[in-house]
């Protein structure tokens, strides 16, 4: 029983970190949406809106999964900033810097999703593994598109 409880705790801690990450990502994407400038304004303004809308959905799904596991997701900006692996947007970033930062963030999140998937599968928590697989697949696609935008 102790091993199961420890694994469940590790799963909910992993999920809570993603609640924090997607909360920070949501605000970062809003920042980029509002402040992007330059020749790619129209393209990026719309793309950032698409991405923050999706980030909000992922945030809600992950938090609700935690609640269904009888865990309590963090819900304050201070907690999110302390727990998140990704950082807030910095002021004055160029459009290219915004895209580079998001590509980097998505790569980091994919790596963390992979760890969470392995943990969930090891614990035979298929619903959590399935949820994380779906999120990772979406992030991988966005990462590829952002990298392609940068000509990489």
C-alpha positions in Angstrom: 0.0 0.0 0.0 2.8 2.5 0.8 4.3 2.1 -2.7 1.0 2.8 -4.3 0.4 5.9 -2.2 3.9 7.1 -3.0 3.4 6.6 -6.7 0.0 8.4 -6.6 1.7 11.3 -4.7 4.4 11.4 -7.4 1.7 11.5 -10.1 -0.2 14.3 -8.5 3.0 16.2 -7.8 3.9 15.8 -11.5 0.4 16.9 -12.5 0.5 19.9 -10.2 3.8 21.0 -11.8 2.0 21.0 -15.1 -0.9 23.0 -13.6 1.8 25.6 -12.7 3.5 25.4 -16.1 0.3 25.8 -18.1 -0.8 28.7 -15.9 2.5 30.5 -16.6 2.4 29.5 -20.3 -1.2 30.9 -20.5 0.0 34.3 -19.2 3.2 34.2 -21.3 1.1 33.6 -24.5 -1.2 36.5 -23.6 1.8 38.7 -23.2 3.1 37.7 -26.6 -0.3 38.0 -28.2 -0.6 41.6 -26.8 2.9 42.8 -27.5 4.1 41.0 -30.7 5.2 43.5 -33.3 6.7 43.4 -36.8 6.0 42.0 -40.2 4.6 38.7 -38.7 2.2 40.5 -36.4 -1.0 39.2 -38.0 0.3 35.6 -38.2 1.7 35.5 -34.7 -1.1 37.5 -33.0 -3.6 34.8 -34.2 -1.2 31.9 -33.4 -0.6 33.1 -29.9 -4.3 33.4 -29.3 -4.8 29.8 -30.6 -2.0 28.6 -28.2 -3.3 30.4 -25.1 -6.8 29.0 -25.7 -5.4 25.5 -26.0 -3.1 26.1 -22.9 -6.2 27.0 -20.9 -7.9 23.8 -21.9 -4.9 21.7 -20.9 -4.7 23.6 -17.6 -8.3 22.8 -16.8 -8.1 19.1 -17.9 -4.9 18.5 -15.8 -6.4 20.3 -12.7 -9.6 18.3 -13.0 -7.6 15.1 -13.3 -5.9 16.0 -10.0 -9.2 16.7 -8.4 -10.6 13.3 -9.6 -7.5 11.7 -7.9 -8.5 13.6 -4.8 -5.5 15.9 -4.9 -5.6 19.7 -4.7 -4.0 21.6 -7.5 -2.2 24.9 -6.7 -4.3 27.9 -7.7 -2.3 31.0 -6.9 0.1 32.8 -9.2 2.8 32.8 -6.4 2.5 29.0 -6.1 2.6 28.6 -9.9 5.8 30.8 -10.2 7.5 28.8 -7.5 6.5 25.4 -8.9 6.7 25.9 -12.7 9.7 24.9 -14.8 9.0 27.5 -17.4 9.6 31.2 -16.8 7.4 34.2 -17.3 7.7 36.3 -20.4 10.3 38.9 -20.4 9.6 42.5 -21.4 10.6 43.7 -24.8 11.1 40.4 -26.6 11.2 40.5 -30.4 8.8 38.3 -32.4 11.6 35.9 -33.1 12.6 35.7 -29.4 9.0 35.0 -28.5 8.8 32.1 -31.0 12.2 30.8 -29.8 11.1 30.9 -26.2 7.9 29.1 -26.9 9.7 26.4 -28.9 12.0 25.9 -26.0 9.1 25.9 -23.5 7.2 23.3 -25.5 10.3 21.1 -25.8 10.7 21.2 -22.0 7.0 20.5 -21.4 7.2 17.5 -23.8 10.1 16.1 -21.8 8.2 16.5 -18.6 5.1 15.0 -20.2 7.2 11.9 -21.1 8.3 11.5 -17.5 4.7 11.8 -16.3 3.5 9.3 -18.9 6.1 6.8 -17.7 5.2 7.4 -14.1 1.5 7.0 -14.8 2.0 3.8 -16.9 4.2 2.3 -14.2 1.4 3.0 -11.7 -1.2 1.6 -14.1 -3.0 4.9 -14.2 -4.1 4.8 -17.9 -6.4 7.8 -17.7 -3.5 10.0 -16.6 -1.1 8.5 -19.1 -3.6 8.9 -21.9 -4.3 12.6 -21.0 -0.5 13.4 -20.9 0.1 11.5 -24.2 -2.6 13.7 -25.9 -1.2 16.9 -24.5 2.4 15.9 -25.5 1.3 15.1 -29.1 -0.2 18.6 -29.4 2.8 20.3 -27.9 5.1 18.3 -30.2 3.2 19.5 -33.3 3.3 23.1 -32.1 7.0 22.8 -31.3 7.6 21.6 -34.9 5.6 24.4 -36.3 7.4 27.1 -34.3 10.8 25.6 -35.2 9.7 25.6 -38.9 8.6 29.2 -38.6 12.2 30.0 -37.4 13.6 28.2 -40.4 15.1 25.4 -38.3 
